[in-house]
């Protein structure tokens, strides 16, 4: 088990050498500044696994305790915290042998010993366990510190790129996507390059491919309060203008929420289209079979949180009936919430999304980030309650302008220059969807 030494001009380059030489799971033992730059001493994950196997091996009861290997002793000396000084134990005086007659020597003598019996547990295994725990703790701490150092160096070396990073984070984009964009960003590029890459990775549905033009059967799904009923009415209104009321039908599956069917029924009367209830899968199949002559059938679904157990049952019902779904994403929600919504609602039948409540969102970076990373086709955007005025086809220039529009005033949630290294420390670029123009 040998530790390796890596020397580079900067901490970031040294970390890259460690990852290339020993892998992402390497254990960093030490780092210090040298004449040529930064020196990092690291240990491979294979050596760390050997320590784990050594600890897990069974030990025979009669076998003497096995001393740690020289490499382990070296790690103990270098990494283990210094023990608190304790009073030195007094040596036990061994009495000198007393000459006795030969006849007395044959008698057994019961000598009392002050030394306690050794515990049955293997001391080397317990020691190795402590070493492993401390190595993992130190590795995480050193990686975070070195990441902070790397980002601080980037701020000093390339302040324009550091400023762009803050803009991405404050616009709502995730640290993972922001870091990947900056890693692939050319040296002389600016924010226009980032906007161009994001635009290439956003899957925007054109007018000739949208659901109104193609027709079919679609259910609008999503959490409570995201605007499913209103958006259903907006889509129906646009379809009625193009194809007439007789070619459009509405189905309400929301029999739980008070007044939900009545609200959609009011919209149906205003548009002159037929509306049908569907309380279960059997009724939904019969209704869809009777509506085969319709150009577009829109289904308003039950409003329930993404953690509701009925979400999976609803997806199974629509899959059994051959219904495609559009996932509605609230643009004013936080990143963690939208991430969980997509994970819970995403399935084979989800063909895209509609971003709603753009009028309530301060920035659009979060919803665009989720759409890019999960490769969700963006069909429409909705920015109000008016039917049908507040439903629009996707305009890329408008989205980029809203996403990077500076906030009217600085808030407590805005990230400053000092917070960026702490935010980015330990963040791994896990997404692989961004591509340059």
N, C-alpha and C positions, 0 to 999 in steps of 0.2 A: 504494500500500500504506500504509494509515493505521492506526495503533493507536488504540484507543478507550479512554476512561476511564470507570470506573464507581464511583460513591460510594454507600455505604449505611451503615446504623447498625452492622451487624455484618458479620463476614467471611462468614458463611453467606449472608446476604442479598445481599452483593456477588457471591459466587460464583453465586448463582441468577440475578442480573442478567446476568452474563457468559454463562451457559449459554443464557438466553433470547435474548440479543442476538446472540451469535456462534456458538452451538452448543456441544455437549459436547466438541468437539475443538479449542476455542480455546486459544491459547498465552498463558499468563499471563507478562507481562514484568516486572511489579513490583507490590508492594503496600506500603502504608504507612498509618499512622494520620494522620488529618486532624481538623479541628475537628468536622466532622459525623459522623465515624465512621471508616470504612475506605475507602481509595481503591485500586482495582485497575486497572492498565493492561494491556490484553489485545490480542491480534492474532488476526484471523479465520483459520480453516483455509484459506480460499480464497487469502489472501495467502501463506500458507506453501506452498501448492501451486505458486504462481507461482515461488517461489524454487526449488522442486524442478525445475520445467520449465526454468527458466533454466539450471540446472546440467546438465540432460540434453541441451540443444540442442547439435548438432555445431558446431564452430568451424572455419572455413577455415584452412588452414595459413598462408596469406599474410596473413590478417587480423590487425591489431594487437590486442593484449589489450584486452578490453572492461572498463572500470572498473565496479565495482559501483554500483548505483543509490544516490541519496542516502539512501533509506530503509534499504538494506542497510548503508551506512556508519554510519548512526545506530544500527542494531542492533549492529554491531560495537563501536561506542564504548560502548554501554550494557551489553552482555552479555558480550562476549569478555573472557577473563581478561587481566590486564595482563601483557605479555611481560616476561621477565626482562631486566634491563638488560645490554646487551652492549657491549663496547668499540667506540667509534665508529670506523667505517672511515676510513682516511686517504684524502683525495681524491687522485685520480690527476692528477698535474701534466701538463698538456698543453704540450708544447714549443712555444715561439714559432716562427713560420715563419722560416726562414733564407733570406736572399736568395741566389739562385743565378743563374748566367749563363743566358741564354735557351736556349742549346744544351743545358744540363743538364735543363731543365724537360721536355723531350720524353721523357726516359728514365723508365720506370716505377720507382717507388721502393717496395720491399717494406717497409712499416712494421710493426713488431711491436706487437700490441695486448695489453695486460694484462687486458682485459675478456673474461670467458668467455662463450661463446655462450649465449643464453637457451634454457631447456628448452622442448621442444615442447608440454608440457602447458599448458593454459590456467590461469593463476594465479587468475583470477576464479572459475572453476569449483571449484577446490580450496578457495578461501576460502569460497565459498558452502556447500560441503559441511561444512566445519568449523562454520559458523554454524548450519546446520540441526541438526547433531548436538548442539551445545551448547544450542540452543533446546529441543529435545526433552528433554534431560536436566534443564534448569532447569524446564521445565513439570512434569515428573513430581515433582521435588523440591518445587516450590512448591505443587502440588496436595496432596501429602501433608501439608505443613506447615499449609496453610490448613484442611485437613480436621481435623487435630489441634486447631487453634485453634477451629474450629467446635464440635467435641465438648467441648472444655474450657469453652467458653461455655455450652453446653447443660447441663453439669454444674453450673455456677454458677447458671444461670437456673432450671433445673428439676431439682433433685436427686432428686426422686421418680422422674422418667422415667429419669434416669441409673442409678438403683438398679435399676429394672426391666430396663434393658438388660443390666446385669451378671447379673441373675438368668436372663435368657433365654440368654445366652452360656454361663454356667456349667451350665445345664440341658442343654446340648448342641445348642441351636438354632443354625443357621448365621447368620453376620453379615448375609448378604443378606436372609433372611427377618426377622430381628430388626429391621433398619433399616427395612424396609418397614412392619412393624407399628407402629413408633414414629412414622414419618412420617404415618400415617393415624390415629393415636391422638388422640382429642379431648383438650382441655386438662385437663379435670377427671376424666378416666378413670383407672382404676387397673388392677391386675393382673387383676381379674375381667373387664374388657373384653377383655384379651388372651386369656384362656382361652375367652371366648365366641367370639371370632373364630376361634381355632384349632379349636374344636369345630364351627363352621359349615363350615370348610374340610376337615375330616377326613371322608372318604367312608366311613361305617360301614355295613356290610351288616347288615340286620335279619334276624331269625330266619326270617321268611317268604320271604326272598330268598336265603338262604345255599345253599351247594352241596348240603348234605344234604337240604334240603327240595325243591329243584328237581331234583336228580339230574343224571345225565349222566356224561360221561367227563372226568376231570381228571388231569393229571400234576403232581406236586409237584416243582418245580425250584429250584435254588439251589446255592451253593458247597458245598464239602466241610465236613462238621461242623455244618451249620446245623440238623439234626434232621429230615431228610426222611423217613427210614424210621419213626422214632418217631411223627411227626405223621401219617403215612399210617395207622398202626395206630390212633391216637386217633380220627381221622375215621371209619375203618371201624367202630370199636366204637360210636360214637354212632349211625351209620347202622343197625347191626345191632339196637340197642335199639328203634329206631323202625319199621324195615321188615322185620326178620328177616334171618338169615344167607343165605337163598337169593336175596335181592335185591341182595346186595353181592358184588363180586369184586375181587381184587387182581391186579395185573400187576407183575412185577419186570423192569426194564430194566437193572439194575445187575449185569452179569456180570463186571465188572473188579475190584471191591473184594472182598477175601477175606471170606467169611462173610456178605455182604450179603443174598443170597437166602435163606440159612438163617435169618437173623434175622427177616426178614419172614415166612418159612414158619412159624416158631414162633408169631408173632402170629396168623397165619391159622388155625392149628390151635386156638389158644385161643378164637378167635371163631367157629370153625366155618364159615369162608368158604373158597371155592375160590381158589387162587393159580395163576397161569400165568406162564411165562417168555416174554420177547420180546427176542431178541438183535438184530434189525434191523427195518427198516420193513416188509418183506414179512410177517414173522412177526407183527408187531404188527397189521397190517391183518387177517390171518386170525383172530387171537385176538379182536379187537374185533368182527368180523363174527359170531363165535359167541356173543358176550355181549350181543346186542341186547335180550334180555329182562330184563337186570339194571337195577335202579333207579339204582345208583351203581357206577361202575368207577373205582378209584383206581390210579394208576401211580406206582410208586417209581422214581426216575431215578438215573442215574449221578452220584456225587459228584465234582465237578471244579471247580477254581478258575475265577473269572470270566474269566481271561485265557487259558483253555484254548481251542485252536482247535476243539475238538469241541462247544463251546457252540452255535455257529452251525449245525453239522450236526444237532445234536439238535433245534433249533427247526424246521429244515426238515422233519425226519421227522414231528414232531408236527403241523405245518401240513398236510402231505400226508395225514395220517390223520384230520384234523379233531378233534384233541385240544386242549382248552383247558387253560391252565396257571395254577397258583398259585405265585407267587414267595415263597419263604421268606426273611425278613430277620432276621438275628441282631441282636437289640436291644442286645447288648453290644459290637458292632463300632463302629469310629470312623466319622465322617461321610464321609471320603474313600473308605473302603472300601465303605460302603453305596451311595454315589453311583456308584461304578464298577460294582458289582453290578447296579444297576438299569439302567445304560446298556447293559451287555453282555447281560443277560437280557430286557430289555424288548422286546416285539414285539406284533403284533396279537393273537396268541393268549393273551397274559397278561391275565387278567380280574380280577386282584386279588392281594393278598398276605396272608401270615400272619406276624405278629411272633412270633418264638420267643426262648427263653432270657431271658424277662423276669426270671426269678429270679437271673440272673447279671449283669444290667445295673444299674449304679448309678443312672443317670437314663434317661429315655425320650425326652428331647427330640430326640435325633439320629434315631431311627427314625420319630418322628412328623413331624419336619421333612421327611424324604425322602418320606414318604407324602403330605404336603400338597403339596409342590412338584411332584411327578410325578403327582399325582392318582390314586394307587393306592387302590382300594377295599380296606378292611381287613376281612377275613372273620372271623378268629379271632385269639386271642392264646394263646400257650403259655408256661407258667412252670415246667416241670419235666419229669421223665422218666416219671412214672407214666402208665400207660395204663388207662383213658381220662381219669382225674381231672384231669390237668394241661392240659386244653384247654378254653377258655372262650369264650363269646360276648363281643363287645367291649362294655365298659362305659366310657362317656365320662368319667363322674365319677372312676372309678378311674384312668384314663389321665392326666387332668389333675392328680389328686392326686400320682401317682407322678412326673409330669414336673416339677412345681414343688416337690416335697418337698425341704426343705433337706438338704444332706449332713450325715452324722453328724459329720464332722470336716473341717476345711479341709485340702486337699491341695495339692501343688505345682502341680497343673493348674488350680486355681481362679483365676479372673481377678479381680484387684483393681481399685481405682478408677483407678490410674495406667496400667494396661495397656489400658484400654478405648479411649482415643483412638488409640493405635498400632495396635490391632487393626482399628478401623473406618476408619482413613485409607485412602483409595483404594478402599474397598469400594463397588461400585455395586449399587443395588437392581435385580436382574435378574428377580425373580419377580413375577408378576402374578396370583397365585391367591387372595390373602387378600382378604376382603371383610368389611365390618362387619355387625353383626347388624341 
